[in-house]
Amino acid sequence: MVMVKSIGYGDVDSCIISIIITNSHLSSQRLQFSRETELIEHVLQDIEHRVSTSGKAEVIGKQQDLLNSIQMIYRKPMTSFVTTPVPCDFP
């Protein structure tokens, strides 16, 4: 005889709601990571442009400004990746 566990609609509804909430969190995190990546790429492109269009002496003179641009990224708090577990384990 095979035992079959009965799954109530409430269990399925709870699972679906949990998945939707997790998906929403992941979408928000993806958007935030995209923004942070764009900021880093923009700062990097700006620094590369300033270095490539300047002479060596000018780059040395601007080193503090370039360093400040890089440090701005490190001082800005970045998003940490956290997910909500989806507790749906139906046999």
Residue pairs with C-beta under 8 A, 6 or more apart in sequence:
5 90
5 91
7 90
11 90
15 86
15 87
15 88
15 90
18 84
18 86
18 87
18 88
19 86
19 88
21 84
22 83
22 84
22 85
22 86
25 82
25 83
25 84
26 83
29 79
29 81
29 82
32 79
33 79
36 78
36 79
39 73
39 76
40 73
43 69
43 70
43 72
43 73
46 69
47 66
47 69
47 70
50 59
50 62
50 66
51 59
51 66
54 62
59 66
